[in-house]
Amino acid sequence: MYEWIAKLNAVPFIKFFLMTTFSYSDPKSTEVSENPILLPSILELSREKLALAVIDMGEKTFRSTQLWRSLYRERVLSFDDISTLSKSFRQRLNETYSISPLSKSMFLTSSDSSTSKALYRLNDGELIESVLMRYETDGHRRNRKTACISTQAGCALGCTFCATGQQGFRRNLTVGEIVAQVIELDRIAYKEDQVQVVEGKRTKGELQGVTNVVFMGMGEPLANYDNVMASIKVLNDAQGLNIGARHITLSTVGLVPQILKLAEEALQINLAISLHAPDNVTRSQTMPVNRRYPVEELIRACHKYADLTNRRIFFEYVLLKEQNDSIDQARKLGRLLNGLHCHVNLIPVNPTKQGPFERTDLQSAKEFQGGLKQYGIPSTIRMEKGIDINAGCGQLRERAVDILGT
Ligand code: SF4
């Protein structure tokens, strides 16, 4: 029954960029860079290691703070742009490190300009994807820009609905490779803000760049636990990117031991679970991880997480007509989540051209929502935009392999 998801060719962050129709906004916007970066990236260093490296280079400790701010607050592209540092120090930095470990290979913007998707090449030739989502003020929340980032090249978990999962696992991303995605998108977002200030569309106080980060790109973040935790620390640093923990969301398909470990970290980040089915039979058909960590075990871990962190958990549930959107299934989901401090995002998804499934209409989605409400489960229906399945996670990489022949 759940071949629906397999047909979708969709993604871990289905809820994000499947909601936007992508197109090449302008052939000129597609950049191809083949320059290899040979020196190690300075973004691999934690704040503490950067301080030690600066001292090793014969400089005072406070220089590392200046350097850190330039890298993460000012997003400099070159050490030569850091005017607070001496010329000789900049020279030594140039000889020892590169800044970004990413080179941009492709950049696409949706036809409504709300979403851009970037393809980056890593030093060893691997390709990863990142997405910048632009949200207008919606009455409840200020306008915001969300960076959706990858944590692995490929993925070992093999969800049948995911293009990345079908490509197999190649390697974990390093801390620098994870953080650099946010810096790259932040640079773009900030420039756009500056243009809007000049145009009178926003005030100088709204020069904010990327405001939110979601770990929902290629890979399973909790399978690259240490590097993801280290990158959250960097993103969160008040003298750097300064992304508040509550503006960071980590999405997982449900690695139970890591969820329990995360609960002990005392972070204020948001945890999102890709659930998509209310029972083991249906969930296991598309998400092999469910055979290792069945639904009941996953929900028990979620209870522990919510108890320890006092944080609400978000569940993602893709709705497909006559597949998983019945009132019975809503009640089943309601019973499963009953008593858990959580919120469910219901995502009616458009079918692929070749897929047999129809989109759950708004009325049916509301009825499903009503079924959840009977159990006191709050939910939101996301029907913002049209969905183009070809924009799914891993799809851009596949396209690049065709275009670039790599
Ligand atoms: S866990 Fe891996 S295979 Fe599953 S949706 Fe996420 S990236 Fe794809």
Residues whose N, C-alpha, C, O or C-beta is under 5 A from the ligand:
A	BS01	SF4	V11 P12 C155 L157 G158 C159 C162 T164 G165 G217 M218 G219 E220 V253
